[in-house]
Amino acid sequence: MHPRISGSFPLILGGLHDRSRQAAGNVKQAAGKAMDKPGLHAEGVAQERKGEVQQALGKGKDAVKKVVDKA
């Protein structure tokens, strides 16, 4: 890691990536509904859920890091 980048910087970028994955999933869901393509809708649901799970894992990692840093 670059010496001028703080330890939480990668977590922030990861969170942005997870939220963008969720947003892309929402777009795919809407497009699937609008074009009557259930496969595209399902793909969007899966992508949104993946982003939610990754975001939750990132929050868990951040919480563990804070506890470890205090110790």
CYANA upper distance limits for C-alpha pairs under 8 A (distance plus 0.5 A):
  1 MET  CA      5 ILE  CA      7.57
  5 ILE  CA      9 PHE  CA      7.02
  7 GLY  CA     11 LEU  CA      8.48
  8 SER  CA     12 ILE  CA      6.93
  9 PHE  CA     13 LEU  CA      6.93
 10 PRO  CA     14 GLY  CA      6.55
 11 LEU  CA     15 GLY  CA      6.68
 11 LEU  CA     58 GLY  CA      7.28
 11 LEU  CA     62 ASP  CA      7.89
 12 ILE  CA     16 LEU  CA      6.92
 13 LEU  CA     17 HIS  CA      6.76
 14 GLY  CA     18 ASP  CA      6.70
 14 GLY  CA     55 GLN  CA      8.28
 14 GLY  CA     58 GLY  CA      7.85
 15 GLY  CA     19 ARG  CA      6.73
 15 GLY  CA     55 GLN  CA      6.41
 15 GLY  CA     58 GLY  CA      7.54
 16 LEU  CA     20 SER  CA      6.61
 17 HIS  CA     21 ARG  CA      6.69
 18 ASP  CA     22 GLN  CA      6.85
 18 ASP  CA     51 GLY  CA      5.08
 18 ASP  CA     52 GLU  CA      7.39
 18 ASP  CA     54 GLN  CA      6.71
 18 ASP  CA     55 GLN  CA      6.10
 19 ARG  CA     23 ALA  CA      6.70
 19 ARG  CA     51 GLY  CA      6.81
 19 ARG  CA     52 GLU  CA      8.15
 19 ARG  CA     55 GLN  CA      7.96
 20 SER  CA     24 ALA  CA      6.61
 20 SER  CA     51 GLY  CA      8.35
 21 ARG  CA     25 GLY  CA      6.67
 21 ARG  CA     47 GLN  CA      6.96
 21 ARG  CA     48 GLU  CA      6.74
 21 ARG  CA     50 LYS  CA      8.22
 21 ARG  CA     51 GLY  CA      5.78
 22 GLN  CA     26 ASN  CA      6.81
 22 GLN  CA     47 GLN  CA      6.96
 22 GLN  CA     48 GLU  CA      4.57
 22 GLN  CA     49 ARG  CA      7.64
 22 GLN  CA     50 LYS  CA      8.13
 22 GLN  CA     51 GLY  CA      5.59
 22 GLN  CA     52 GLU  CA      7.31
 23 ALA  CA     27 VAL  CA      6.84
 23 ALA  CA     48 GLU  CA      7.54
 24 ALA  CA     28 LYS  CA      6.74
 24 ALA  CA     44 GLY  CA      7.73
 24 ALA  CA     47 GLN  CA      7.99
 24 ALA  CA     48 GLU  CA      7.80
 25 GLY  CA     29 GLN  CA      6.66
 25 GLY  CA     43 GLU  CA      7.86
 25 GLY  CA     44 GLY  CA      4.43
 25 GLY  CA     45 VAL  CA      6.44
 25 GLY  CA     46 ALA  CA      7.80
 25 GLY  CA     47 GLN  CA      5.43
 25 GLY  CA     48 GLU  CA      5.01
 26 ASN  CA     30 ALA  CA      6.75
 26 ASN  CA     44 GLY  CA      6.53
 26 ASN  CA     45 VAL  CA      7.69
 26 ASN  CA     48 GLU  CA      7.05
 27 VAL  CA     31 ALA  CA      6.60
 27 VAL  CA     44 GLY  CA      7.64
 28 LYS  CA     32 GLY  CA      6.44
 28 LYS  CA     40 LEU  CA      6.64
 28 LYS  CA     41 HIS  CA      6.39
 28 LYS  CA     43 GLU  CA      7.61
 28 LYS  CA     44 GLY  CA      5.10
 28 LYS  CA     45 VAL  CA      8.43
 29 GLN  CA     33 LYS  CA      6.77
 29 GLN  CA     40 LEU  CA      7.09
 29 GLN  CA     41 HIS  CA      4.56
 29 GLN  CA     42 ALA  CA      7.45
 29 GLN  CA     43 GLU  CA      7.93
 29 GLN  CA     44 GLY  CA      5.21
 29 GLN  CA     45 VAL  CA      6.82
 30 ALA  CA     34 ALA  CA      6.56
 30 ALA  CA     41 HIS  CA      7.45
 31 ALA  CA     35 MET  CA      6.45
 31 ALA  CA     37 LYS  CA      8.43
 31 ALA  CA     40 LEU  CA      7.87
 31 ALA  CA     41 HIS  CA      7.58
 32 GLY  CA     36 ASP  CA      6.14
 32 GLY  CA     37 LYS  CA      5.11
 32 GLY  CA     38 PRO  CA      6.40
 32 GLY  CA     39 GLY  CA      7.67
 32 GLY  CA     40 LEU  CA      5.29
 32 GLY  CA     41 HIS  CA      4.78
 32 GLY  CA     42 ALA  CA      8.47
 33 LYS  CA     37 LYS  CA      6.83
 33 LYS  CA     38 PRO  CA      7.53
 33 LYS  CA     41 HIS  CA      6.80
 37 LYS  CA     41 HIS  CA      6.97
 38 PRO  CA     42 ALA  CA      6.56
 39 GLY  CA     43 GLU  CA      6.63
 40 LEU  CA     44 GLY  CA      6.72
 41 HIS  CA     45 VAL  CA      6.83
 42 ALA  CA     46 ALA  CA      6.72
 43 GLU  CA     47 GLN  CA      6.64
 44 GLY  CA     48 GLU  CA      6.57
 45 VAL  CA     49 ARG  CA      6.71
 46 ALA  CA     50 LYS  CA      6.66
 47 GLN  CA     51 GLY  CA      6.85
 48 GLU  CA     52 GLU  CA      6.85
 49 ARG  CA     53 VAL  CA      6.68
 50 LYS  CA     54 GLN  CA      6.64
 51 GLY  CA     55 GLN  CA      6.53
 52 GLU  CA     56 ALA  CA      6.71
 53 VAL  CA     57 LEU  CA      6.70
 54 GLN  CA     58 GLY  CA      6.63
 55 GLN  CA     59 LYS  CA      6.79
 56 ALA  CA     60 GLY  CA      6.74
 57 LEU  CA     61 LYS  CA      6.67
 58 GLY  CA     62 ASP  CA      6.65
 59 LYS  CA     63 ALA  CA      6.69
 60 GLY  CA     64 VAL  CA      6.74
 61 LYS  CA     65 LYS  CA      6.60
 62 ASP  CA     66 LYS  CA      6.75
 63 ALA  CA     67 VAL  CA      6.90
 64 VAL  CA     68 VAL  CA      6.65
 65 LYS  CA     69 ASP  CA      6.46
 66 LYS  CA     70 LYS  CA      6.78
 67 VAL  CA     71 ALA  CA      6.98
